[in-house]
Amino acid sequence: MAKKKSVNWVAYLYILPALAIFGLFIYWPAVYSFFLSFFNTTSTSGNVFIGFSNYAYLFSVGKLPYSFWIGLDYSVAYFVFALTLSAALFTWVKFKSHSVIKKILLSTLFPAFDIIFAYPGIMYMKEAFYIVFVWIALGILVFWELRKTHIFKEHITVFLLSILGFYLLIRLLIPNQFGLYNLFYAVAQNNAFIMSIWNTIYFVIIDVPLTIAISLIAALLMKNLKFFQSFFRTAYFTPYVTSIVAISLVWMWLYNYHYGIINYILSWFGISPINWLNSASLTMPTVAILTIWQFFGYYGLIFLSGLQNIDDEYYEAAEIEGANSLQKFAYITWPLLKPMTFFVVVVSFIGAFQVFTQVYVLYHQMPGPYANSGLTMVFYIYNTFYNNQQMGLASAAAYVLLGIIMILTLVQFKVTEEKIEIV
């Protein structure tokens, strides 16, 4: 027993230097920054405790252009209309003989048109809430009918994409100056931190799905290559191990308006040169393209390791049953890649929320060409801490970022907690 205890102490002595380094450079700064987030560090009398004032300041907004409830009403109206159109389309295709469901769906279309077209003429909020209440009740009825048919379980991805497509189509056909999107954008224009959240989420929406899709395509290509497999795997992985600063400098030349290779290639197809680095609307897409190019090879190799572990017997059995390539991918490859997909999604989400260096280098240490179009959350933290010397406010912003990442990671764990079972 004494010998066992002595062995344990020796093991702890071996890891003590690593624990000391982690504690000194990681754990202690994290704890101290949380403590500092409750203080005003710019006071002439030293650090002054101010409670949650730093967090409140981060989300402070001025006068709103219109009420939040008005924006919510308009957004709900557009969304439920898109939801009904999607549900009607899916149900009509899948259940052509179900006349009862058809009647329910058609009956719900009239309140939708009521809300979209008659809402501007409504004088009293009570009447508006009545219409919204009736519409939501009918939507619940439709959802209940569809739930019994398992249509969501079978086509959830396509269904959600169709809702998004109809929503954007309706916004295009019936534009208005109200809605939550317009409201949040107006608020972001007057609050740098909210603008940084806005830009970061915009970047994540562009970066993460495209990175996963391109990485998976690259993995499938690498698996099926018959010649030069090692060369292409090394070529795909090289951007990941290259310095992000060096990569950003190279892409700064690629994006050059007059001499950039990208504009030169676009000229082959008769497309006019694009001012990539001087357009506020293109700031986050520009950064996203660079980031996708850097990371798709790394994630592609992770997908490739998963593809190589799938037994060929599954594909052989599917071929005997007459399955085509798309069916084999949908029912064998993609489900068996779930662990790798979960890892890639989590890591890419965390990395996307921490984007900073690409913006810093591409735009010469500025948050975009103008109007804070490239101001990300990490850039805001850096600017607040380093340039403005507001350590307490920067610490509060850092912990807000940590909270967002933790919530999204927990949601992803919850969504993917079911285990894959192959019979």
Stockholm file with secondary structure:
# STOCKHOLM 1.0

chainA/1-423         MAKKKSVNWVAYLYILPALAIFGLFIYWPAVYSFFLSFFNTTSTSGNVFIGFSNYAYLFSVGKLPYSFWIGLDYSVAYFVFALTLSAALFTWVKFKSHSVIKKILLSTLFPAFDIIFAYPGIMYMKEAFYIVFVWIALGILVFWELRKTHIFKEHITVFLLSILGFYLLIRLLIPNQFGLYNLFYAVAQNNAFIMSIWNTIYFVIIDVPLTIAISLIAALLMKNLKFFQSFFRTAYFTPYVTSIVAISLVWMWLYNYHYGIINYILSWFGISPINWLNSASLTMPTVAILTIWQFFGYYGLIFLSGLQNIDDEYYEAAEIEGANSLQKFAYITWPLLKPMTFFVVVVSFIGAFQVFTQVYVLYHQMPGPYANSGLTMVFYIYNTFYNNQQMGLASAAAYVLLGIIMILTLVQFKVTEEKIEIV
#=GR chainA/1-423 SS CHHHHHHHHHHHHHHHHHHHHHIIIIIHHHHHHHHHTTEETTCTTSCEECTTHHHHHHTCCCCCSSCHHHHHHHHHHHHHHHHHHHHHHHHHHHCTTCHHHHHHHHHHHHHHHHHHHHGGGCCCHHHHHHHHHHHHHHHHHHHHHHHHHTHHHHHHHHHHHHHHHHHHHHHHHSCCSCSHHHHHHHHHHTCHHHHHHHHHHHHHHHHHHHHHHHHHHHHHHHHHCCSCHHHHHHHHHHHHHSCHHHHHHHHHHHTCTTTCHHHHHHHTTTCCCCCGGGCSTTHHHHHHHHHHHHHHHHHHHHHHHHHHTSCHHHHHHHHHTTCCHHHHIIIIIHHHTHHHHHHHHHHHHHHHHTCCHHHHHHTTTSSSSSTTTTCCHHHHHHIIIIISCCHHHHHHHHHHHHHHHHHHHHHHHHHTCSCCCCC
#=GC SS_cons         CHHHHHHHHHHHHHHHHHHHHHIIIIIHHHHHHHHHTTEETTCTTSCEECTTHHHHHHTCCCCCSSCHHHHHHHHHHHHHHHHHHHHHHHHHHHCTTCHHHHHHHHHHHHHHHHHHHHGGGCCCHHHHHHHHHHHHHHHHHHHHHHHHHTHHHHHHHHHHHHHHHHHHHHHHHSCCSCSHHHHHHHHHHTCHHHHHHHHHHHHHHHHHHHHHHHHHHHHHHHHHCCSCHHHHHHHHHHHHHSCHHHHHHHHHHHTCTTTCHHHHHHHTTTCCCCCGGGCSTTHHHHHHHHHHHHHHHHHHHHHHHHHHTSCHHHHHHHHHTTCCHHHHIIIIIHHHTHHHHHHHHHHHHHHHHTCCHHHHHHTTTSSSSSTTTTCCHHHHHHIIIIISCCHHHHHHHHHHHHHHHHHHHHHHHHHTCSCCCCC
//
